[in-house]
Every structure is written in structure tokens, then in C-alpha cells.
Amino acid sequence: MLSIQSIKPLAAWKGKDRYEDDILDSLTVIFKSGGCSYRRCLMCGYRFEGYFGAQTEEVLAALRGQLAWVQENFDLSQVGMVKIFTSGSFLDPVEVPPTFREEIARAFAGKVVVVETRPEYVETEALAEMAEALGSPIHVAMGLETTDDAIREKSIQKGFSFADFIEASKRAKAAGAGVKAYLLLKPLFLTEKEAIEDMKTSIMDVAPYCGMISMNACTVQKRTELEHLWKEQAYRPPYLWSILEVLGNVDPGVPVFCDPVGGGHLRGPHNCGKCDRDIIDGINEYALTGDVELIRALAEIECACKKEWEYVLGHEKPWSMPLTR
């Protein structure tokens, strides 16, 4: 039996997030849960994390211990937004016992809460109950990754369709919840140019169904199929130039956020190393201000690797090895 003692989550950190017209102090928590029930996404390393095979009460005790650790280590009175992730889906009743949802609602009452889940676990009644207990805005975040069903299945192996996302967004809104979409820049098997075009199209396609869009530049997580191909030099994470190309052409009315996790490192979105830091800092500033002119100014930075990126856009061939590392 797992003890209900203070247990550190998989990760937890404070930051800042733009929410409507405000900038809120935020807390991100990744809980180790009962384990993702799907566990087939090609780029996800979190699918290996979880109390697999544990009884419901054991999982609940572990989750309570992690929540206790968060309450002990962060001053929640200074937090305006909480973003909750797990090894898979927070709203999956097998992975996260429903009782824990109630405890999360009590712990973070009055704050903006974002919970990540797969679309099949979005149930209007259960979500409405959590929203009522929370007494503040709740948003359901779903990793749609792309609005192209063929890319999502062949390059990510996600196991649901864009239509499934749309139906889940309707159920969430019926519960009074907001909807956030996670889109993945450059999943496996796409050229740099294809990745940019897919992201631009996906942003336009998904915008009518959600209030927030987060563009996640792909990173190489350990023990994944993506990592295997990366080690074989068959995959390169996106250039930072590609992030600027997308953000610089977003409709001003569409709230797109981007946090280039792993930026500047070989496993994350990167350029040559010389210009990376300035561009990453600018993207992070854009996430708080929404100032597209800042992005366009960053895109004008002179660096030799920009010509490399332009060459890649013009010469990489579909279903071939990437031209650069």
C-alpha cells in the first residue's frame, strides 16, 4: 500500500501566463498517475510513467501525496492559474480516480485551472461538477497536435480524429468549460516546410473550436520511437526560425501561445546556437504580450543559419532523411 505521505510529482514549476487581458502567476504540475490508458503516441515519454497495476486506493494515495507536496512547496495564494498534467489524461477515471478531481477543485478553488485530457474522457456532467466545485474558470486542454487526420495517425499515432476533438469541445463548452488545443510543430516524417504549412493550416482550422491554442515545438523525449529515429539521424527538431514563421503569420484575433521547451538544445527546437537565446527570449516575451511585431523583428535577425533554414525549406524532400541536424 502506498503511503499518503508527501511525494514529489513528476514535475512542478512556477511561471507566468497570459490569460485574456491579464498576466497571471501560474503553477504547472505533472502528476504521476495510474498511467496513460492509451500509451501509443510516438513522441511521448510520459507514457512510461505511472503506477501501473496499482489498485485504485493506492493510486489515490499517491496522488494525494503529490498534491500535499505541491501545497507544502508553493504559496498558492500567489498563484492565479494552475495547469494540470498527468502521465496521460486527467479526466480518465481509470488513470485518475474521480475523487481526486474533487480534491483538486477544493485545493485550487478560485483559480483558473487547465486540465489536459484525451477527448474521449470529456464528459459534460462530470466536468460541470468539477467546474461548480472549483467556482472559477476551468479549461480542458487536448493534444490535437494537427487537424490533418492522416498526419496525426501516421506521424503521431494519436488514435482519434479531428471530428472527435470537435465533439469533445462541444461537450466541454456545454459544461461551461473553456477549450485549449495543443498543436505539435514538426511530428515525425514531415519536412520542415511541411511542418510549417501543417501548423498554419491547423491553427486556422481549430480556432473556431477553442479559446486558446498552444503551439508545442516537438522535442525528443527518451525511450520513444521519435528518439530512436533521431539517434539514427532520421529526425531533426524544428528550427526556431520555423516557430517565428508561424507566429509571424497568425491572425491577430487568434490567441496562439508557444513555450519552446528544450529550446537551443539538440533534442529541442534549435538553430545554430549563436542566435538561439535571443530568439527563445523573444518567443517567451511574445507569449506574455502577444506582440506580433516583436516576432517579425526577431525574424529579421541576421545569422548564417537563416540561409541554412531557407535552403532546407526549398530542398528537403518528403519521406527522406533530414538535411541537417
C-alpha positions as CSV (number, residue, x, y, z in Angstrom):
1,M,0.0,0.0,0.0
2,L,1.4,3.4,-1.0
3,S,1.6,5.8,2.0
4,I,-0.2,9.1,1.9
5,Q,3.0,11.0,2.6
6,S,4.3,14.0,0.8
7,I,5.5,12.8,-2.7
8,K,7.2,14.9,-5.3
9,P,5.2,15.0,-8.6
10,L,7.0,14.2,-11.9
11,A,7.5,17.9,-12.2
12,A,6.2,21.2,-10.8
13,W,7.2,24.8,-11.6
14,K,6.0,28.4,-11.4
15,G,5.8,30.7,-14.4
16,K,3.6,33.4,-15.9
17,D,0.8,33.0,-18.4
18,R,-1.2,35.4,-20.5
19,Y,-4.9,34.9,-19.8
20,E,-7.4,37.1,-21.6
21,D,-6.2,40.6,-20.8
22,D,-4.1,39.7,-17.7
23,I,-0.7,38.1,-17.0
24,L,-1.1,35.6,-14.2
25,D,1.4,33.9,-12.0
26,S,1.0,30.2,-12.9
27,L,1.8,26.8,-11.5
28,T,2.3,23.8,-13.7
29,V,2.1,20.3,-12.1
30,I,2.7,17.0,-13.8
31,F,1.2,14.3,-11.5
32,K,2.4,10.7,-11.7
33,S,-0.9,8.9,-12.1
34,G,-2.2,5.4,-12.7
35,G,-0.6,5.6,-16.1
36,C,-1.9,6.5,-19.5
37,S,-4.6,4.1,-20.8
38,Y,-3.6,4.7,-24.4
39,R,0.2,4.7,-24.4
40,R,0.9,4.6,-28.1
41,C,1.9,8.2,-29.1
42,L,5.2,8.0,-30.9
43,M,6.8,11.1,-29.3
44,C,5.5,10.9,-25.7
45,G,7.9,9.8,-23.0
46,Y,5.3,10.3,-20.2
47,R,3.6,7.1,-21.2
48,F,6.3,5.2,-19.4
49,E,5.4,6.9,-16.1
50,G,2.7,5.7,-13.9
51,Y,1.7,3.4,-11.0
52,F,0.8,0.6,-13.5
53,G,-1.1,-2.3,-11.9
54,A,-1.7,-0.4,-8.7
55,Q,-5.1,-0.6,-7.0
56,T,-7.4,2.5,-7.2
57,E,-6.8,3.3,-3.5
58,E,-3.0,3.1,-4.0
59,V,-3.1,5.5,-6.9
60,L,-5.4,7.8,-5.0
61,A,-3.0,7.8,-2.0
62,A,0.0,8.6,-4.3
63,L,-1.9,11.5,-6.0
64,R,-2.9,12.9,-2.6
65,G,0.7,12.7,-1.5
66,Q,1.8,14.7,-4.6
67,L,-0.9,17.3,-4.0
68,A,0.3,17.6,-0.4
69,W,3.9,18.2,-1.7
70,V,2.6,21.0,-4.0
71,Q,0.7,22.6,-1.2
72,E,3.8,22.4,1.0
73,N,6.3,23.8,-1.5
74,F,4.3,26.5,-3.3
75,D,2.5,29.6,-1.9
76,L,-0.8,29.0,-3.7
77,S,-2.1,32.4,-2.6
78,Q,0.3,33.9,-5.1
79,V,-0.9,31.7,-8.0
80,G,-3.7,32.8,-10.4
81,M,-3.6,29.8,-12.8
82,V,-2.9,26.1,-12.3
83,K,-2.1,23.9,-15.3
84,I,-2.5,20.2,-14.5
85,F,-1.0,17.3,-16.5
86,T,-0.6,13.6,-15.7
87,S,1.0,10.6,-17.3
88,G,-1.9,10.6,-19.7
89,S,-5.3,12.1,-19.2
90,F,-6.5,13.9,-16.0
91,L,-10.2,13.1,-16.8
92,D,-9.6,9.4,-17.4
93,P,-11.4,7.8,-14.4
94,V,-9.1,4.7,-14.5
95,E,-5.9,6.8,-14.5
96,V,-7.1,9.4,-12.0
97,P,-9.8,8.4,-9.5
98,P,-12.8,10.8,-9.8
99,T,-12.5,11.5,-6.0
100,F,-9.1,13.3,-6.7
101,R,-10.8,15.7,-9.1
102,E,-12.9,16.9,-6.2
103,E,-9.8,17.3,-4.1
104,I,-8.1,19.3,-6.9
105,A,-11.1,21.5,-7.1
106,R,-11.0,22.3,-3.4
107,A,-7.3,22.8,-3.4
108,F,-7.3,25.3,-6.4
109,A,-10.7,26.9,-5.9
110,G,-10.9,30.4,-7.2
111,K,-8.0,30.0,-9.6
112,V,-8.1,29.5,-13.4
113,V,-7.5,25.7,-13.9
114,V,-6.4,24.0,-17.1
115,V,-6.6,20.2,-17.2
116,E,-5.1,18.0,-20.0
117,T,-7.0,15.0,-21.3
118,R,-7.8,13.0,-24.4
119,P,-11.2,13.9,-26.0
120,E,-12.9,10.6,-25.2
121,Y,-12.7,11.4,-21.4
122,V,-14.5,14.7,-21.7
123,E,-17.9,14.1,-20.1
124,T,-20.2,17.1,-19.7
125,E,-21.8,16.1,-16.3
126,A,-18.5,15.2,-14.6
127,L,-16.8,18.3,-15.9
128,A,-19.7,20.5,-14.8
129,E,-19.5,19.1,-11.3
130,M,-15.8,19.9,-11.1
131,A,-16.4,23.4,-12.5
132,E,-19.0,24.1,-9.9
133,A,-16.8,22.8,-7.1
134,L,-13.9,25.0,-8.4
135,G,-16.0,28.1,-8.6
136,S,-13.7,29.7,-11.2
137,P,-12.8,29.2,-14.9
138,I,-11.8,25.7,-15.9
139,H,-10.4,24.8,-19.3
140,V,-10.0,21.4,-21.0
141,A,-6.7,21.1,-22.9
142,M,-6.5,18.4,-25.6
143,G,-3.4,17.3,-27.6
144,L,-5.0,17.5,-31.0
145,E,-1.5,18.0,-32.5
146,T,-2.7,18.7,-36.0
147,T,-6.1,19.0,-37.8
148,D,-4.9,16.6,-40.5
149,D,-6.1,13.1,-39.6
150,A,-3.6,11.4,-41.8
151,I,-0.6,13.2,-40.2
152,R,-2.0,12.6,-36.7
153,E,-2.3,8.9,-37.3
154,K,0.8,8.2,-39.4
155,S,3.2,10.6,-37.7
156,I,1.9,10.6,-34.1
157,Q,-0.4,7.5,-33.8
158,K,-2.8,9.5,-31.7
159,G,-5.8,7.3,-32.1
160,F,-8.6,9.9,-32.5
161,S,-9.8,12.2,-35.2
162,F,-10.3,16.0,-35.6
163,A,-14.1,15.2,-35.5
164,D,-13.6,13.6,-32.1
165,F,-11.9,16.8,-30.9
166,I,-14.7,18.9,-32.1
167,E,-17.3,16.8,-30.4
168,A,-15.3,16.8,-27.1
169,S,-15.0,20.6,-27.4
170,K,-18.8,20.8,-27.6
171,R,-19.2,18.7,-24.5
172,A,-16.7,20.8,-22.6
173,K,-18.5,24.0,-23.6
174,A,-21.8,22.5,-22.6
175,A,-20.3,22.1,-19.1
176,G,-19.3,25.7,-19.0
177,A,-15.6,24.9,-19.6
178,G,-13.2,26.6,-22.0
179,V,-11.2,24.6,-24.5
180,K,-7.5,24.7,-25.3
181,A,-5.8,22.9,-28.2
182,Y,-2.2,21.7,-28.2
183,L,-0.7,21.6,-31.7
184,L,2.6,19.9,-32.4
185,L,5.1,21.6,-34.7
186,K,7.0,19.0,-36.8
187,P,5.9,15.5,-35.8
188,L,7.8,12.6,-37.4
189,F,8.1,12.2,-41.1
190,L,7.4,15.8,-42.1
191,T,9.9,18.1,-43.8
192,E,10.5,21.5,-42.2
193,K,8.3,23.1,-44.9
194,E,5.5,20.6,-44.5
195,A,5.6,21.1,-40.7
196,I,5.2,24.9,-41.1
197,E,2.4,24.6,-43.6
198,D,0.6,22.0,-41.4
199,M,0.8,24.2,-38.4
200,K,-0.5,27.3,-40.2
201,T,-3.4,25.3,-41.5
202,S,-4.1,23.6,-38.2
203,I,-4.3,26.9,-36.4
204,M,-6.9,28.3,-38.8
205,D,-8.9,25.0,-38.7
206,V,-9.0,24.7,-34.9
207,A,-9.5,28.3,-34.0
208,P,-13.4,28.2,-34.1
209,Y,-13.5,25.4,-31.6
210,C,-11.2,26.7,-28.8
211,G,-10.3,29.8,-26.9
212,M,-6.6,29.1,-26.6
213,I,-4.1,27.4,-28.9
214,S,-0.6,26.3,-27.7
215,M,1.9,25.5,-30.4
216,N,4.3,23.0,-29.0
217,A,7.6,22.7,-30.9
218,C,8.5,19.0,-30.9
219,T,11.2,17.8,-28.5
220,V,12.9,14.4,-28.4
221,Q,11.9,12.6,-25.3
222,K,13.7,9.5,-24.0
223,R,12.7,5.9,-24.8
224,T,10.3,7.0,-27.6
225,E,10.2,5.9,-31.3
226,L,11.0,9.6,-32.0
227,E,14.2,9.3,-30.1
228,H,15.2,6.1,-31.9
229,L,14.8,7.8,-35.3
230,W,16.5,11.0,-34.0
231,K,19.5,8.9,-33.0
232,E,19.6,7.4,-36.5
233,Q,19.7,11.0,-37.9
234,A,16.3,10.4,-39.4
235,Y,14.6,13.3,-37.5
236,R,15.6,16.9,-36.6
237,P,13.5,19.0,-34.2
238,P,12.1,22.2,-35.8
239,Y,14.2,25.3,-36.3
240,L,13.4,28.3,-34.2
241,W,13.1,30.1,-37.5
242,S,10.1,27.9,-38.2
243,I,8.4,29.0,-34.9
244,L,8.9,32.6,-36.0
245,E,7.5,31.9,-39.4
246,V,4.3,30.5,-37.9
247,L,3.8,33.1,-35.2
248,G,4.6,36.0,-37.5
249,N,1.7,35.0,-39.8
250,V,-1.0,34.2,-37.2
251,D,-4.3,36.1,-37.4
252,P,-4.1,38.8,-34.6
253,G,-7.5,37.6,-33.3
254,V,-6.3,34.1,-32.7
255,P,-4.6,33.6,-29.2
256,V,-1.6,31.4,-30.0
257,F,1.0,30.7,-27.3
258,C,4.3,29.0,-27.6
259,D,6.8,27.9,-24.9
260,P,9.8,26.4,-26.8
261,V,10.7,23.7,-24.2
262,G,14.2,22.4,-24.7
263,G,14.9,25.4,-27.0
264,G,18.5,25.8,-28.0
265,H,19.4,22.1,-27.3
266,L,19.8,19.3,-29.9
267,R,16.7,17.5,-28.5
268,G,14.6,20.6,-28.8
269,P,13.8,23.3,-31.3
270,H,17.1,25.0,-32.2
271,N,19.0,27.0,-34.7
272,C,22.8,27.1,-34.8
273,G,23.4,28.0,-31.2
274,K,24.5,31.6,-31.8
275,C,21.1,33.2,-32.3
276,D,19.1,30.7,-30.2
277,R,19.0,32.5,-26.9
278,D,17.8,35.9,-28.2
279,I,15.0,34.2,-30.3
280,I,13.9,32.0,-27.4
281,D,13.7,35.0,-25.0
282,G,11.7,36.9,-27.7
283,I,9.3,34.0,-28.1
284,N,8.8,33.8,-24.4
285,E,8.1,37.6,-24.3
286,Y,5.6,37.2,-27.1
287,A,3.8,34.5,-25.1
288,L,3.0,37.2,-22.5
289,T,2.4,40.2,-24.7
290,G,1.0,38.8,-28.0
291,D,3.1,41.4,-29.8
292,V,3.4,40.0,-33.3
293,E,5.7,42.9,-34.3
294,L,8.3,41.5,-31.8
295,I,8.1,38.2,-33.7
296,R,8.5,39.8,-37.0
297,A,11.5,41.8,-35.7
298,L,13.1,38.6,-34.5
299,A,12.6,37.0,-37.9
300,E,14.8,39.8,-39.3
301,I,17.8,38.9,-37.2
302,E,20.9,38.3,-39.3
303,C,22.5,34.9,-38.8
304,A,24.2,32.5,-41.2
305,C,21.8,29.7,-40.1
306,K,18.9,31.5,-41.6
307,K,20.2,30.8,-45.0
308,E,20.6,27.1,-44.0
309,W,17.0,27.1,-42.9
310,E,15.8,28.6,-46.1
311,Y,17.8,26.0,-48.1
312,V,16.2,23.3,-46.1
313,L,12.7,24.7,-46.8
314,G,13.5,24.6,-50.5
315,H,15.3,21.3,-50.8
316,E,14.2,18.8,-48.2
317,K,12.2,16.0,-49.8
318,P,9.2,14.2,-48.3
319,W,9.8,10.8,-46.8
320,S,13.6,11.4,-46.9
321,M,16.3,11.9,-44.3
322,P,16.5,15.5,-43.0
323,L,19.2,17.6,-44.5
324,T,20.6,19.0,-41.2
325,R,20.9,18.1,-37.5
